[in-house]
Amino acid sequence: MPPLTAVEAFVQVARLGSVKAAAEELALSSPALSRRVQAMERFVGRNLFERRHQAMLLNTDGEILLARLAPALESLAEAIEMTTGEAELLRLHLAVLPLFASQRLMQRLPELRTRHPELHIDIDTGAHGLSRLGEGVDAAIVLARDVDPGLYSRRLDRNKVVAIGAQRMQEGRSAIRAPDDLRRMTIFLHRDMPETYNSWREAIGRPDLEPAAVDHFDSGHLMLDAAAQGLGVAFMLDSHLHDAHDPRLVEIFGDVVVDSQYSYWFACRRSALSRRPVRIFHDWLFEAIARD
C-alpha cells in the first residue's frame, strides 16, 4: 500500500484540478502536496496527471485509478463516519430553480433517499444561486450560458429553444401559423434567459421580427401558466414543454429547430466537491440523468 497521505493528495488534486486548491483544502504547502502526488506516481510506476500551467488534469491512467479507488474511499469514509456517529445525518444546502425542482428533481428524490437515507437536502429556490456558493449554499443547479471557470461545473443537458403557447392559438381565423404572426402577439421571456428570443429570431433569419410586446418573468411555472391561458407565447426550452405534461400547451412552430444558448448546470466550489453530501448528490444526479 502507498501512504494514505499520498492517496489523499492524489484524490484531492484529481477532484479539484489544481495543486494550489488541493493544498489549501488539506492545509499543506503546494511543494509538500506535490511531493505526495509524486510519491503516489512513483508507487504505481507511471504518471497520473497532465501537468499544465496552474492546472493538473488526470490522464487515462489517473482516471482509471481514481475510478478504482472511489468505492474503497467511499467505504472508508462511511466506516469512519459510522464510528464517530457522523453518519446519522448528512446535510446538503442546494440552490435550485423552482421549475427544474418540480419538473425533474422532486420525483427522483425518493430513489436518492432510499439509497442514502442519511442525506437530507435543504432546498433553496432563491435567486443568484451561483453568487451564494460557499455562503450558505453548498451546490447549485442553475440555468446559464456558461459558468465561471473558477467554480466546478458540469452541464446537465443541451436543449432547443421553442415557442410555447395555448393549443387554441393554432385554431380559428386568428391562429398563429408563421413567425410573422408574432407581430401581433405578446411574448414571454425568463429573466435568467433574456436572449432566448433574440437568438431564436436570428437563427431563423429574421433579426428584425418584433413582437407586439415583451413581458418578463422570474418564474418558469408562471410563464407556462400564462401561455396556457392564451396570454402570450413563451420562449423557453423544449424540456420545459415536454416535462410540463400540460395538454393545454403546444409547440407553436414545430418545424423550427433552434439550439439554445442556455443549459442547466450543476455547480459548486471546487473544494466543496470533496465533501461527502455534495459528492453523493453530484454522483447520483448525473447517474440518474444518464439513465433517462
C-alpha contacts under 8 A as a table, 3 or more apart, distances in Angstrom:
res1	aa1	res2	aa2	distance
2	P	6	A	6.72
2	P	7	V	7.05
2	P	40	M	6.71
2	P	43	F	6.48
3	P	6	A	5.33
3	P	7	V	6.65
4	L	7	V	4.93
4	L	8	E	6.04
5	T	8	E	5.04
5	T	9	A	6.13
5	T	36	R	6.88
6	A	9	A	5.06
6	A	10	F	6.17
6	A	36	R	4.69
6	A	37	V	5.84
6	A	39	A	6.37
6	A	40	M	5.38
7	V	10	F	5.13
7	V	11	V	6.23
7	V	37	V	7.84
7	V	40	M	6.64
8	E	11	V	5.23
8	E	12	Q	6.17
9	A	12	Q	5.28
9	A	13	V	6.17
9	A	22	A	7.37
9	A	33	L	6.33
9	A	36	R	6.12
9	A	37	V	5.84
10	F	13	V	5.39
10	F	14	A	6.04
10	F	36	R	7.67
10	F	37	V	5.45
10	F	40	M	7.05
11	V	14	A	5.02
11	V	15	R	6.15
11	V	66	L	6.99
12	Q	15	R	5.21
12	Q	16	L	5.97
12	Q	22	A	5.40
12	Q	274	S	7.26
13	V	16	L	5.19
13	V	17	G	5.28
13	V	18	S	5.59
13	V	19	V	5.76
13	V	21	A	7.73
13	V	22	A	5.37
13	V	56	M	7.01
14	A	17	G	5.44
14	A	18	S	7.83
14	A	56	M	7.38
14	A	57	L	6.86
14	A	58	L	6.19
14	A	66	L	7.81
15	R	270	R	7.63
15	R	273	L	7.19
15	R	274	S	7.27
16	L	21	A	6.49
16	L	22	A	6.29
16	L	152	Y	7.92
16	L	270	R	5.41
16	L	271	S	6.59
16	L	273	L	7.80
17	G	21	A	7.77
17	G	22	A	7.97
17	G	55	A	5.75
17	G	56	M	5.02
17	G	57	L	5.80
18	S	21	A	5.28
18	S	22	A	6.15
18	S	54	Q	6.56
18	S	55	A	4.88
18	S	56	M	5.34
19	V	22	A	5.14
19	V	23	A	5.89
19	V	30	S	6.16
19	V	33	L	6.95
19	V	34	S	6.90
19	V	54	Q	7.81
19	V	55	A	7.26
19	V	56	M	6.98
20	K	23	A	5.10
20	K	24	E	6.25
20	K	30	S	5.71
21	A	24	E	5.18
21	A	25	E	6.26
21	A	270	R	7.90
21	A	271	S	7.26
22	A	25	E	4.98
22	A	26	L	6.22
22	A	33	L	7.78
22	A	271	S	7.66
23	A	26	L	5.16
23	A	27	A	5.76
23	A	28	L	4.81
23	A	29	S	5.80
23	A	30	S	5.48
23	A	33	L	5.94
24	E	27	A	4.96
24	E	28	L	6.26
24	E	29	S	7.56
25	E	28	L	7.86
25	E	271	S	6.52
28	L	32	A	6.34
28	L	33	L	6.34
29	S	32	A	5.26
29	S	33	L	6.33
30	S	33	L	5.14
30	S	34	S	6.09
31	P	34	S	5.01
31	P	35	R	6.24
32	A	35	R	5.22
32	A	36	R	6.56
33	L	36	R	5.14
33	L	37	V	6.40
34	S	37	V	5.10
34	S	38	Q	6.14
35	R	38	Q	5.02
35	R	39	A	6.10
36	R	39	A	4.97
36	R	40	M	6.38
37	V	40	M	5.09
37	V	41	E	6.35
38	Q	41	E	4.99
38	Q	42	R	6.11
39	A	42	R	5.09
39	A	43	F	6.17
40	M	43	F	5.08
40	M	44	V	6.45
41	E	44	V	5.34
41	E	45	G	5.81
41	E	46	R	5.53
41	E	47	N	5.55
41	E	48	L	6.38
42	R	45	G	4.89
42	R	46	R	6.66
46	R	61	D	7.93
47	N	50	E	8.00
47	N	59	N	7.97
47	N	61	D	7.53
47	N	62	G	7.65
48	L	58	L	5.99
48	L	59	N	5.70
48	L	60	T	7.55
48	L	61	D	5.67
48	L	62	G	4.22
48	L	63	E	7.90
49	F	56	M	5.96
49	F	57	L	5.28
49	F	58	L	4.36
49	F	59	N	5.03
49	F	62	G	6.27
50	E	56	M	5.85
50	E	57	L	5.07
50	E	58	L	6.03
50	E	59	N	5.79
51	R	55	A	6.39
51	R	56	M	4.92
51	R	57	L	6.55
52	R	55	A	5.03
52	R	56	M	6.01
52	R	57	L	7.63
58	L	61	D	7.63
58	L	62	G	5.05
58	L	63	E	5.81
59	N	62	G	5.13
59	N	63	E	6.18
60	T	63	E	5.14
60	T	64	I	6.29
61	D	64	I	5.20
61	D	65	L	6.20
62	G	65	L	5.12
62	G	66	L	6.09
63	E	66	L	5.17
63	E	67	A	6.15
64	I	67	A	5.21
64	I	68	R	6.29
65	L	68	R	5.12
65	L	69	L	6.07
66	L	69	L	5.03
66	L	70	A	5.94
67	A	70	A	5.38
67	A	71	P	7.72
68	R	71	P	6.76
68	R	72	A	7.67
69	L	72	A	5.40
69	L	73	L	6.08
70	A	73	L	5.14
70	A	74	E	6.07
71	P	74	E	5.06
71	P	75	S	6.21
72	A	75	S	5.11
72	A	76	L	6.14
73	L	76	L	4.95
73	L	77	A	6.10
74	E	77	A	5.12
74	E	78	E	6.15
75	S	78	E	5.08
75	S	79	A	6.10
76	L	79	A	5.13
76	L	80	I	6.30
77	A	80	I	5.24
77	A	81	E	6.08
78	E	81	E	5.06
78	E	82	M	5.98
78	E	87	A	7.00
79	A	82	M	5.23
79	A	83	T	6.22
80	I	83	T	5.11
80	I	84	T	6.22
81	E	84	T	5.15
81	E	85	G	5.84
81	E	86	E	4.77
81	E	87	A	4.92
82	M	85	G	5.04
82	M	86	E	6.13
82	M	87	A	5.00
82	M	88	E	7.56
83	T	86	E	7.73
84	T	87	A	7.75
85	G	88	E	6.12
86	E	89	L	6.39
86	E	90	L	7.65
87	A	90	L	6.78
87	A	118	E	6.53
88	E	118	E	5.84
89	L	118	E	4.88
89	L	119	L	6.17
89	L	120	H	7.14
90	L	118	E	5.65
90	L	119	L	4.60
90	L	120	H	5.98
90	L	277	P	6.00
91	R	119	L	5.73
91	R	120	H	4.78
91	R	121	I	5.70
91	R	122	D	7.32
91	R	277	P	6.27
92	L	119	L	7.36
92	L	120	H	6.26
92	L	121	I	4.75
92	L	122	D	6.09
92	L	138	D	6.39
92	L	139	A	7.84
92	L	277	P	5.66
92	L	278	V	6.53
93	H	121	I	5.87
93	H	122	D	4.72
93	H	123	I	6.37
93	H	124	D	7.16
93	H	136	G	7.09
93	H	137	V	5.21
93	H	138	D	5.24
93	H	139	A	6.79
94	L	121	I	6.69
94	L	122	D	6.03
94	L	123	I	5.28
94	L	124	D	5.86
94	L	137	V	6.06
94	L	138	D	6.07
94	L	139	A	5.17
94	L	140	A	5.56
94	L	141	I	7.73
95	A	123	I	6.17
95	A	124	D	4.51
95	A	125	T	5.73
95	A	126	G	7.03
95	A	129	G	5.51
95	A	137	V	6.43
95	A	138	D	7.91
95	A	139	A	6.32
95	A	140	A	4.46
95	A	141	I	6.26
96	V	100	F	7.07
96	V	101	A	6.42
96	V	123	I	7.02
96	V	124	D	6.16
96	V	125	T	5.30
96	V	126	G	7.80
96	V	129	G	7.30
96	V	140	A	5.69
96	V	141	I	4.79
96	V	142	V	6.40
97	L	100	F	5.47
97	L	101	A	6.17
97	L	125	T	5.45
97	L	126	G	7.70
97	L	141	I	6.80
97	L	142	V	6.52
97	L	143	L	7.91
98	P	101	A	5.01
98	P	102	S	6.16
98	P	125	T	5.78
98	P	219	S	7.64
98	P	220	G	7.67
98	P	221	H	7.88
99	L	102	S	5.30
99	L	103	Q	5.91
99	L	219	S	7.58
99	L	220	G	5.72
99	L	221	H	6.09
100	F	103	Q	5.22
100	F	104	R	5.41
100	F	105	L	6.48
101	A	104	R	5.72
101	A	105	L	4.64
101	A	106	M	5.75
102	S	105	L	6.15
102	S	106	M	5.67
102	S	107	Q	7.69
103	Q	106	M	7.27
103	Q	107	Q	7.79
103	Q	240	H	7.95
103	Q	243	D	5.82
103	Q	244	A	6.78
104	R	107	Q	6.70
104	R	108	R	7.19
104	R	243	D	7.56
105	L	108	R	5.39
105	L	109	L	6.44
106	M	109	L	5.29
106	M	110	P	7.89
107	Q	110	P	6.87
108	R	111	E	5.78
108	R	112	L	6.99
109	L	112	L	4.97
109	L	113	R	6.11
110	P	113	R	4.97
110	P	114	T	6.13
111	E	114	T	5.15
111	E	115	R	6.29
112	L	115	R	5.12
112	L	116	H	5.86
112	L	117	P	7.65
112	L	284	W	7.20
113	R	116	H	5.08
113	R	117	P	4.75
113	R	118	E	7.79
113	R	119	L	7.03
114	T	117	P	5.71
116	H	119	L	5.64
117	P	120	H	7.66
119	L	277	P	6.73
126	G	129	G	6.89
128	H	131	S	5.57
128	H	132	R	6.67
129	G	132	R	5.30
129	G	133	L	6.63
129	G	137	V	7.49
129	G	140	A	5.82
129	G	141	I	7.72
129	G	142	V	7.02
130	L	133	L	5.48
130	L	140	A	6.46
130	L	142	V	7.50
130	L	267	A	7.40
130	L	268	C	7.77
132	R	135	E	5.13
132	R	136	G	6.73
132	R	137	V	5.85
133	L	136	G	6.83
133	L	137	V	4.80
133	L	138	D	5.83
133	L	139	A	6.40
133	L	140	A	7.41
133	L	268	C	6.39
133	L	269	R	6.65
134	G	137	V	5.58
134	G	138	D	5.96
134	G	269	R	6.97
135	E	138	D	7.92
137	V	140	A	7.34
138	D	268	C	6.45
138	D	269	R	7.77
138	D	272	A	6.77
138	D	278	V	7.04
139	A	266	F	7.33
139	A	267	A	5.80
139	A	268	C	4.56
139	A	269	R	7.57
139	A	272	A	7.91
139	A	278	V	6.94
140	A	265	W	8.00
140	A	266	F	5.84
140	A	267	A	5.30
140	A	268	C	6.33
141	I	264	Y	6.64
141	I	265	W	5.51
141	I	266	F	4.64
141	I	267	A	6.38
142	V	264	Y	5.51
142	V	265	W	5.36
142	V	266	F	6.66
142	V	267	A	7.66
143	L	192	D	6.66
143	L	193	M	7.72
143	L	262	Y	6.36
143	L	263	S	5.50
143	L	264	Y	4.50
143	L	265	W	6.32
144	A	147	V	7.02
144	A	192	D	7.10
144	A	193	M	7.39
144	A	262	Y	5.06
144	A	263	S	5.67
144	A	264	Y	6.49
144	A	265	W	7.18
145	R	261	Q	5.56
145	R	262	Y	4.47
145	R	263	S	6.24
146	D	262	Y	7.76
146	D	263	S	7.98
147	V	151	L	7.27
147	V	153	S	6.61
147	V	265	W	7.90
147	V	267	A	7.77
148	D	151	L	5.71
149	P	152	Y	7.05
149	P	153	S	7.74
150	G	269	R	7.91
150	G	270	R	7.94
151	L	267	A	6.76
151	L	268	C	6.05
151	L	269	R	5.04
151	L	270	R	5.78
152	Y	267	A	5.58
152	Y	268	C	5.45
152	Y	269	R	5.73
152	Y	270	R	5.00
153	S	265	W	6.55
153	S	266	F	5.56
153	S	267	A	4.27
153	S	268	C	6.63
154	R	265	W	5.63
154	R	266	F	5.37
154	R	267	A	6.60
155	R	158	R	7.85
155	R	263	S	6.93
155	R	264	Y	6.18
155	R	265	W	4.42
155	R	266	F	6.38
156	L	263	S	7.21
156	L	264	Y	5.40
156	L	265	W	5.21
156	L	266	F	6.66
156	L	286	F	7.50
156	L	289	I	7.63
157	D	263	S	6.17
157	D	264	Y	6.21
157	D	265	W	7.72
158	R	260	S	7.44
158	R	262	Y	7.93
158	R	263	S	5.75
158	R	264	Y	7.82
159	N	237	L	6.01
159	N	238	D	6.27
159	N	239	S	6.92
159	N	259	D	6.32
159	N	260	S	5.56
159	N	262	Y	7.62
159	N	263	S	6.66
160	K	237	L	5.61
160	K	238	D	5.48
160	K	257	V	6.81
160	K	258	V	5.46
160	K	259	D	4.42
160	K	260	S	4.80
161	V	196	T	7.07
161	V	200	W	6.81
161	V	235	F	6.65
161	V	236	M	5.71
161	V	237	L	4.83
161	V	238	D	6.09
161	V	257	V	7.41
161	V	258	V	5.49
161	V	259	D	5.99
161	V	260	S	5.14
162	V	235	F	5.73
162	V	236	M	5.73
162	V	237	L	5.86
162	V	238	D	5.67
162	V	251	E	6.49
162	V	252	I	7.74
162	V	253	F	7.52
162	V	256	V	7.92
162	V	257	V	7.68
162	V	258	V	7.46
163	A	233	V	6.19
163	A	234	A	5.70
163	A	235	F	4.74
163	A	236	M	6.70
163	A	251	E	5.72
163	A	252	I	5.47
163	A	253	F	6.53
164	I	224	L	7.84
164	I	227	A	6.79
164	I	233	V	5.56
164	I	234	A	5.00
164	I	235	F	6.24
164	I	236	M	7.19
164	I	241	L	7.14
164	I	249	L	6.60
164	I	250	V	5.78
164	I	251	E	4.84
164	I	252	I	5.74
165	G	169	M	6.74
165	G	227	A	4.97
165	G	228	A	6.14
165	G	230	G	6.70
165	G	232	G	6.74
165	G	233	V	4.92
165	G	234	A	6.44
165	G	249	L	5.59
165	G	250	V	5.70
165	G	251	E	6.54
165	G	252	I	6.12
166	A	169	M	5.48
166	A	170	Q	7.88
166	A	227	A	5.80
166	A	228	A	4.60
166	A	229	Q	6.55
166	A	230	G	5.26
166	A	248	R	5.64
166	A	249	L	4.78
166	A	250	V	6.16
167	Q	170	Q	5.94
167	Q	171	E	7.53
167	Q	228	A	7.77
167	Q	248	R	5.61
167	Q	249	L	5.49
167	Q	250	V	5.48
168	R	171	E	5.12
168	R	172	G	7.85
168	R	175	A	7.74
168	R	230	G	7.73
169	M	172	G	7.83
169	M	174	S	7.64
169	M	175	A	5.16
169	M	176	I	5.90
169	M	230	G	7.10
170	Q	175	A	4.55
170	Q	176	I	5.44
170	Q	177	R	6.74
170	Q	252	I	7.39
171	E	174	S	7.35
171	E	175	A	5.03
171	E	176	I	7.91
172	G	175	A	5.42
176	I	179	P	7.85
176	I	181	D	5.65
176	I	182	L	7.55
176	I	252	I	7.39
177	R	181	D	6.85
177	R	252	I	7.60
177	R	253	F	7.35
178	A	181	D	5.62
178	A	182	L	7.84
178	A	253	F	7.26
179	P	182	L	5.65
179	P	253	F	7.72
180	D	183	R	5.90
180	D	209	L	7.18
181	D	184	R	6.04
181	D	185	M	7.14
182	L	185	M	4.84
182	L	186	T	7.46
182	L	187	I	7.87
182	L	209	L	7.93
182	L	210	E	7.39
182	L	211	P	5.15
182	L	212	A	7.17
183	R	209	L	7.19
183	R	210	E	5.81
183	R	211	P	4.24
183	R	212	A	5.20
184	R	211	P	6.29
184	R	212	A	5.06
185	M	211	P	5.76
185	M	212	A	5.19
185	M	213	A	6.88
185	M	232	G	6.19
185	M	233	V	7.24
186	T	211	P	6.14
186	T	212	A	5.45
186	T	213	A	4.63
186	T	214	V	5.66
186	T	215	D	7.06
186	T	231	L	7.34
186	T	232	G	4.81
186	T	233	V	6.40
187	I	211	P	6.71
187	I	212	A	7.89
187	I	213	A	6.38
187	I	214	V	5.04
187	I	215	D	6.27
187	I	232	G	5.29
187	I	233	V	4.63
187	I	234	A	5.67
187	I	235	F	7.18
188	F	214	V	5.91
188	F	215	D	4.96
188	F	216	H	5.77
188	F	217	F	7.09
188	F	223	M	6.74
188	F	232	G	6.65
188	F	233	V	5.93
188	F	234	A	4.48
188	F	235	F	6.20
189	L	193	M	6.85
189	L	194	P	6.19
189	L	196	T	7.28
189	L	197	Y	7.50
189	L	214	V	7.20
189	L	215	D	6.39
189	L	216	H	4.95
189	L	217	F	6.21
189	L	223	M	7.94
189	L	234	A	6.38
189	L	235	F	6.01
189	L	236	M	7.47
190	H	193	M	5.22
190	H	194	P	6.14
190	H	216	H	5.73
190	H	217	F	4.89
190	H	218	D	5.65
190	H	219	S	7.10
190	H	220	G	6.92
190	H	223	M	7.73
190	H	236	M	7.74
191	R	194	P	5.40
191	R	216	H	6.25
191	R	217	F	5.96
191	R	218	D	5.44
192	D	218	D	7.34
193	M	196	T	5.68
193	M	262	Y	6.92
194	P	197	Y	7.57
195	E	198	N	5.21
195	E	199	S	6.13
196	T	199	S	5.41
196	T	200	W	6.21
196	T	235	F	6.58
196	T	236	M	7.29
196	T	260	S	7.31
196	T	261	Q	7.57
197	Y	200	W	4.95
197	Y	201	R	6.15
197	Y	235	F	6.33
198	N	201	R	5.42
198	N	202	E	6.13
198	N	207	P	7.14
199	S	202	E	5.19
199	S	203	A	6.01
199	S	260	S	7.85
199	S	261	Q	7.83
200	W	203	A	5.15
200	W	204	I	6.48
200	W	258	V	6.20
201	R	204	I	5.26
201	R	205	G	6.31
201	R	206	R	5.06
201	R	207	P	5.26
201	R	208	D	7.85
201	R	209	L	6.78
202	E	205	G	5.03
202	E	206	R	5.50
202	E	207	P	4.63
203	A	206	R	7.51
203	A	258	V	6.46
204	I	256	V	7.65
204	I	258	V	7.88
206	R	209	L	5.48
211	P	214	V	7.04
217	F	220	G	7.24
217	F	222	L	7.47
217	F	223	M	6.51
219	S	222	L	5.38
219	S	223	M	6.36
220	G	223	M	5.00
220	G	224	L	6.29
221	H	224	L	5.35
221	H	225	D	6.25
222	L	225	D	4.92
222	L	226	A	5.93
223	M	226	A	5.17
223	M	227	A	6.18
223	M	234	A	6.48
224	L	227	A	5.07
224	L	228	A	6.10
224	L	234	A	7.01
225	D	228	A	4.97
225	D	229	Q	6.24
226	A	229	Q	5.11
226	A	230	G	6.60
226	A	231	L	5.55
226	A	232	G	6.94
227	A	230	G	5.18
227	A	231	L	5.61
227	A	232	G	5.36
227	A	233	V	5.71
227	A	234	A	6.08
227	A	249	L	7.40
228	A	231	L	7.56
228	A	248	R	5.64
228	A	249	L	5.61
230	G	233	V	7.80
236	M	240	H	6.65
236	M	241	L	7.87
237	L	240	H	5.28
237	L	241	L	7.01
237	L	260	S	7.26
238	D	241	L	5.31
238	D	242	H	6.30
239	S	242	H	5.04
239	S	243	D	5.73
240	H	243	D	5.45
240	H	244	A	6.06
241	L	244	A	5.26
241	L	245	H	7.19
241	L	246	D	7.92
241	L	249	L	7.46
241	L	250	V	7.63
241	L	251	E	7.69
242	H	245	H	6.00
246	D	249	L	5.73
247	P	250	V	7.64
251	E	254	G	5.69
253	F	256	V	5.65
254	G	257	V	7.66
260	S	263	S	7.30
266	F	282	H	7.88
268	C	272	A	6.34
268	C	273	L	7.05
269	R	272	A	5.20
269	R	273	L	7.02
270	R	273	L	5.66
270	R	274	S	7.84
271	S	274	S	5.91
271	S	275	R	7.71
272	A	275	R	5.39
272	A	278	V	6.67
273	L	276	R	7.60
273	L	278	V	5.74
273	L	279	R	5.53
274	S	278	V	7.46
274	S	279	R	6.56
275	R	278	V	5.60
275	R	279	R	6.16
276	R	279	R	5.00
276	R	280	I	5.93
277	P	280	I	5.26
277	P	281	F	6.27
278	V	281	F	5.33
278	V	282	H	6.00
279	R	282	H	5.05
279	R	283	D	6.03
280	I	283	D	5.44
280	I	284	W	6.11
281	F	284	W	5.20
281	F	285	L	5.90
282	H	285	L	5.24
282	H	286	F	6.41
283	D	286	F	5.56
283	D	287	E	6.15
284	W	287	E	5.06
284	W	288	A	6.08
285	L	288	A	5.18
285	L	289	I	6.25
286	F	289	I	4.99
286	F	290	A	5.99
287	E	290	A	5.13
287	E	291	R	6.33
288	A	291	R	5.19
288	A	292	D	6.43
289	I	292	D	5.13
